[in-house]
Amino acid sequence: MSGGMIKVLLAEDQSMVREALAALLGLEDDIEVVAQVARGDEVLAAARAHDVDVALLDIEMSGATGIEAAAQLHKELPGLKLVVLTTFGRPGYLRSAMEAGADAFLVKDAPAAQLAEAVRKVLAGERVIDPTLAAAALAGGANPLTDREREVLRAAADGSTNAELAAALHLSQGTVRNYLSTAIQKLAVRNRAEAVRTAREKGWL
């Protein structure tokens, strides 16, 4: 921190939301938004260029998700504090964010004062988690899908055939079929479309 100011990077793909959050945080005496980006793959370079103390990361961004960006920042800039923001209170997102190294996980419609306080708390070494999401995550259990099952389900979300999936993922059609079948079984659904929808709703993709 320079001069007692907390330097914040704000990563959010919706410009109106990003500018509103920046304006609200800018009203705080000890917080300065020094960088704003709209894409997840621009986060690391911006964090390095502006020597920020805290990164606020939206989950849903192009280029890389906020969770992927958090994992990259945690690895490359381990001293940086990470606050993940989401519109969707999905319990699986909370688990993924914490595993990626996030220090806080909040819903975007939380009061501005709560967000500012979270920035201060993570800088002081505390962890801040929306209590409703924490309870839902505990009740929802762990993600039952393996990394490869998630990869195949994500690829199948656009309606690709098994042959197209096999070509894209460099797998045999039989292997693709097995991964999809196992995922459908684990999620207790009838088909791949339901599997994609259920996994997304729980924040497991």
N, C-alpha and C positions, 0 to 999 in steps of 0.2 A: 504494500500500500504506500502511495506517495502522498505526503501531506495529510495523512489520516483518512484520505478518500478511498473507498472500496471501488476498485475498477472492475466493471462488469462487461462481459460479452453477452449479447442477446442474439440467439439463433432461433428464428421463427419465420416460416415461409409465407405467412399472410402479412402483407405490409401494414395493413391497418392495425392488426393486433400487435405487431412488433412495435410500431410507432406509439401506440397507446401505452404499452408496457414501459417503453423507454421514457415517455413523458411522465408517467406516474412515478417511476423509480427516480427520475431526475428531480422530483420535488423533495426527495430526502436529502438532508444536509450532508450525509456521509457517504452517499452512493453516486457514482458517475458511470453512465453507460458510455464506454469509450469505443465500442465496436458493435456493429449490427451486421448479420449475414442472413441470407434467405435459404441457404442450402447447407445440408449436413456435411458435404465434402469441402466446404470452405471454412469450417470451424477451426481446425487445427492451425492453419496459416494465420487466421485472424487472432487467435489466442496468443500465438507466438509474437506476432507483429506488435501487439498492443500491451503485452506483458500483463495480462488481466489476472485478477485475484479469484473471480468467480465466473463460471459460465452457466448461463440459463439456456437450457436446450429443450426445444419443442420435440415431441416424439415424431410427429408426422412431417417429415421434410423430404424433398427430393435430393438425389445425390447420395445421401446416407441418412438413416434414421437418427433421432436424437440419442437412442441407446447405442447405436454403432459409433456415433461421434463421441459419446461419453467413454466408451471402451478405449477408443484411440487416444483421447486426451489423458485418461487415467494411466495409460502405458507411457505416452510420450512426455507428459507434463504432470508427474505424480503429485506435485504440490498444489495444483489447481483444484479448487473446490467446484463440485458439479451439482447443479440443481436441474432436475428433469421435470418438465411441465407437460401436462397432457389435457386434452379436452375429454378424453375417454378414460373413465375410471375403471380400467380393466385390471384385475388383480395380477394377471400374468405379466403385465407391463412393469408392475412394481418389482416383482422378483427379478425380471431381466435387468431393470435399471440398477438395482442394488448389486447384482452380479457383475455389472459393467463398471462398478466403482462409484455410482452416484452417492452423494452425501445427503440429498433431499429429493423428495418426490411429491409434487403438489399438482392439484387440478388448476387449470388456468383461470377458472372463475372464482378462485379464492380472492379475498379482499387484498388490495394493493399493500396495505400495512402488513398483512401476514407474509406476503412475498418478500418485502423488505426485511422483515424480522428473520425470515428464513436465511436470507443472504448473510445477515450478521451472525446468526447462530452457526452456520456451517463454517464460517471463517474462524469462529471460536472453537471449532472442533466438535460441534454437536451434529447429530443426525436428525433431520426433520422429515417426518412422513405423515401425510394426510391420514388421520386416525380411521376414517371410514374405509379408505383403501387398504390400510393395514389389516383391518378386521376381515375384509373381503378376501384378501390374499391368503390369510391363514385358513379361512373357511374353504377356499377353492382348491387347496392342495397344490402340489407341484405339477409342473408341465410333464405329462407322460410321454411326450413325443421326443424321439432322438433328433439330433441335429440333421441327419440325412432325411428323416421323415418330414421334418419341417421344410427342408429345402425342396423336396419333391412336391409337397402340398402348395408351397408358395408358387412354384412353377406351374402347377396345375390350375391355379386360380383363374387364368385367362381362358380356360376351356381347351387347352392343348390336348391332343390325343396322346396315347401312350407312346406311339412311335415318335411324335414330335418331342415329347418329354425326354425320351431315351436319347435322342440325337442332341438335344440341348444340354443334357446333364452328363453325357458320355457314359451312359449306363445301358444295359440290355433292357428290352421291353419287359422281360420276365421280372427283372429286378425292380423296375418301376412299378409294375403291377403288385409285387410283394410289399413294397413300401406303402403304397396307397391302401392296400388291403389291411395292413397292420394298423395304419393310422385310423382308418375307418372303424376298425374293431376297438381300438383304445378309446376312441371318442364316443363309442356307442351310437353311431349314426348309420344311415342307410347307404350313402353314396359319397363321392368325393366332393361334390358341391356343398353338402351339409358339413363335411369334415372341414373344409376351408372356412365356412361361415362360423362354425362352432369354435375353431381354433383362434380365429380373429377376435370373436367376441370375448374370449377369455384372455386375449393378449399373448397367445402362445406362438404366433407366427412372427 
